[in-house]
Amino acid sequence: MKKKTYSLYETKAHLSAIVRQVREGDSVIVTVHGEPAVEIRPVAKKTAKPLTPNEARRLELIALGELIPARDPHAAIVPGRPKPGALKRFLADRNK
């Protein structure tokens, strides 16, 4: 990345060309009365946010077909109907 220096007067007169240079990767220093005042530099490219371990695992399970994403993630969760004797079976399994 090259750095070039322009006076404020030159910057105002050639702003379009300076912006083109900056978009190509150069940085530009603008001086006022011979003293550096500001730097014009390219905006950093946005990088993808890394996935959390939980999010990566969720995507992996979806790809394997072991997890099916909700059609409407904001829908209310409706509990299933209880099966008769479920508590008795649970307690019997727990006490084995």
Secondary structure, DSSP 8 states (H G I E B T S, - for coil): --EEEEEHHHHHHTHHHHHHHHHTT-EEEEEETTEEEEEE------------HHHHHHHHHHHHTS----SSTTS--------TTHHHHHHHHHT-
